Amino acid sequence: MTQGHPLPDLWLLSDERNAHRLHIALRSFPVPVGFVYRHYHLPPAERFAEYRRLARIARAEGHLVILSDSAMTAREWGADGIYGAPLSLYPRRADLLRIATAHDMREIAQATRIGADAVMLSPVFPTRSHPGAKTLGPQRFLHMAKHAQMPVIALGGMTARRERRLRRVKWAAIDGLSD
């Protein structure tokens, strides 16, 4: 799954909290998903080794592998794309998908200007990652997503139940897949 193909509806982001079960999760999906490898908690050599192990599993299952890092590192590591703040994804790299992060309309506009392939808009609901943080809520999320000029992926407190509440949008989870 690369550029020119539809983006998956479901995305899994790696995190220190889900690191111990990612290999199981990546094998459990009945359809291809997008896998965003972050693992910021690991030292560089360990981060690369774990990326290789998880990317091998993800590719065997037909998943898209996105790296939260620079375009240069993503190419070196063999990722399908990069993930990050819109301005960190510029300039465009034709060989890499670019998944931008956004929290407001200004960042969605930045993602549009740089030609991001999709944007992860968050936090939609309260999250364990950022307890007490202000959330978009379902109505504001849907309003902002309607004005985006690229696919929008809901992130932040997302579960399958909440995805249905948002009327079947693309969505991502860190630890919400177990709910």
C-alpha positions as CSV (number, residue, x, y, z in Angstrom):
1,M,0.0,0.0,0.0
2,T,1.7,3.2,-1.2
3,Q,0.8,6.5,-2.8
4,G,-2.0,6.3,-5.2
5,H,-3.8,3.7,-3.1
6,P,-6.5,4.6,-0.6
7,L,-5.3,5.3,2.9
8,P,-6.4,2.7,5.5
9,D,-9.4,3.6,7.8
10,L,-7.6,2.4,10.9
11,W,-4.3,3.5,12.2
12,L,-2.1,2.3,15.1
13,L,0.5,4.6,16.7
14,S,3.3,3.2,18.7
15,D,4.0,4.4,22.2
16,E,5.8,3.3,25.3
17,R,2.4,2.2,26.7
18,N,1.6,-0.2,23.9
19,A,5.2,-1.3,23.0
20,H,4.9,-4.7,24.7
21,R,1.9,-5.7,22.6
22,L,2.5,-4.1,19.2
23,H,3.7,-7.3,17.6
24,I,0.4,-9.0,18.6
25,A,-1.7,-6.1,17.5
26,L,0.0,-5.9,14.1
27,R,-0.9,-9.5,13.5
28,S,-4.5,-9.2,14.7
29,F,-6.1,-6.9,12.1
30,P,-8.3,-8.5,9.5
31,V,-7.5,-5.7,7.0
32,P,-4.4,-3.6,6.3
33,V,-3.9,-0.7,8.7
34,G,-1.6,2.3,8.9
35,F,1.2,1.8,11.5
36,V,2.9,4.9,12.8
37,Y,6.2,4.0,14.5
38,R,7.2,6.6,17.1
39,H,9.0,4.9,20.0
40,Y,10.5,8.2,21.2
41,H,11.3,6.5,24.5
42,L,14.1,4.3,23.1
43,P,17.8,5.2,22.5
44,P,18.6,5.5,18.7
45,A,20.1,2.0,18.2
46,E,17.3,0.3,20.0
47,R,14.7,2.4,18.3
48,F,16.0,1.3,14.9
49,A,16.2,-2.4,15.9
50,E,12.6,-2.3,17.2
51,Y,11.5,-0.5,14.0
52,R,13.0,-3.2,11.8
53,R,11.3,-6.0,13.9
54,L,7.9,-4.3,13.9
55,A,8.1,-3.1,10.2
56,R,8.8,-6.7,9.1
57,I,5.7,-7.9,10.9
58,A,3.6,-5.0,9.6
59,R,4.7,-5.6,6.0
60,A,4.0,-9.3,6.2
61,E,0.4,-8.4,7.2
62,G,0.1,-5.8,4.4
63,H,0.2,-2.7,6.6
64,L,1.4,0.7,5.7
65,V,4.5,1.7,7.7
66,I,5.0,5.4,8.6
67,L,7.9,6.7,10.6
68,S,7.8,9.7,12.9
69,D,11.2,11.1,11.9
70,S,12.8,12.9,9.1
71,A,12.3,12.1,5.4
72,M,16.0,11.1,5.2
73,T,15.6,8.6,8.0
74,A,12.4,7.3,6.6
75,R,14.1,6.6,3.3
76,E,17.1,5.0,5.0
77,W,14.8,2.8,7.1
78,G,12.5,1.9,4.2
79,A,9.3,3.5,5.6
80,D,6.3,4.2,3.3
81,G,6.0,7.7,4.8
82,I,6.6,10.2,7.5
83,Y,4.5,11.6,10.3
84,G,4.7,14.9,12.1
85,A,3.8,18.6,12.4
86,P,3.0,20.0,8.9
87,L,6.1,22.2,8.6
88,S,8.4,19.3,9.5
89,L,7.0,17.4,6.4
90,Y,8.1,20.1,3.9
91,P,9.4,20.0,1.2
92,R,7.4,17.3,-0.5
93,R,9.1,14.0,-1.1
94,A,7.3,12.1,-3.9
95,D,8.4,8.8,-2.6
96,L,7.0,9.2,0.9
97,L,3.4,9.6,2.2
98,R,3.1,12.6,4.5
99,I,0.8,12.3,7.5
100,A,0.5,15.7,9.2
101,T,-0.6,16.3,12.8
102,A,-3.1,19.1,13.6
103,H,-5.0,20.4,16.6
104,D,-6.7,23.4,15.0
105,M,-7.7,25.0,11.7
106,R,-4.4,26.8,11.3
107,E,-2.5,23.5,11.4
108,I,-5.0,22.0,8.9
109,A,-4.3,24.9,6.6
110,Q,-0.5,24.4,7.0
111,A,-1.0,20.7,6.1
112,T,-3.0,21.8,3.0
113,R,-0.3,24.3,1.9
114,I,2.4,21.7,2.1
115,G,0.3,19.1,0.3
116,A,0.1,16.5,3.1
117,D,-1.6,13.2,2.1
118,A,-3.6,13.1,5.3
119,V,-3.9,14.9,8.6
120,M,-4.4,13.4,12.1
121,L,-6.6,15.8,14.0
122,S,-6.6,15.6,17.8
123,P,-7.5,15.3,20.5
124,V,-11.1,14.4,19.7
125,F,-11.9,12.9,23.1
126,P,-10.1,12.9,26.5
127,T,-7.0,10.8,26.4
128,R,-4.7,8.9,28.8
129,S,-1.8,10.6,27.0
130,H,-2.8,14.1,28.0
131,P,-5.2,14.0,31.0
132,G,-7.2,17.1,31.4
133,A,-6.2,18.6,28.0
134,K,-8.9,20.5,26.1
135,T,-10.6,18.3,23.5
136,L,-12.2,19.0,20.2
137,G,-15.3,16.9,20.9
138,P,-17.3,15.2,18.1
139,Q,-19.1,18.3,16.6
140,R,-16.0,20.4,16.4
141,F,-14.0,17.5,15.0
142,L,-16.6,16.9,12.3
143,H,-16.8,20.6,11.4
144,M,-13.0,20.9,11.1
145,A,-12.8,17.6,9.1
146,K,-15.4,18.8,6.7
147,H,-13.2,21.9,5.9
148,A,-10.0,19.9,5.4
149,Q,-8.8,19.3,1.8
150,M,-7.3,15.9,2.5
151,P,-8.3,12.8,4.4
152,V,-8.7,13.4,8.2
153,I,-7.8,10.8,10.7
154,A,-9.4,11.2,14.2
155,L,-6.9,10.8,17.1
156,G,-7.2,11.2,20.8
157,G,-9.3,8.9,23.0
158,M,-10.5,7.0,20.0
159,T,-12.1,3.5,20.3
160,A,-14.2,1.5,17.9
161,R,-17.4,2.7,19.7
162,R,-16.3,6.4,19.4
163,E,-15.5,5.9,15.7
164,R,-19.0,4.7,15.1
165,R,-20.3,7.8,17.0
166,L,-18.3,10.0,14.6
167,R,-20.1,8.2,11.7
168,R,-17.4,5.9,10.4
169,V,-14.4,8.2,10.0
170,K,-10.8,7.2,9.6
171,W,-9.3,6.9,13.0
172,A,-6.2,6.2,15.0
173,A,-5.4,4.8,18.4
174,I,-2.5,4.4,20.7
175,D,-4.1,2.2,23.4
176,G,-7.8,2.5,22.4
177,L,-7.8,-0.6,20.4
178,S,-8.1,-2.7,23.5
179,D,-11.4,-1.0,24.5
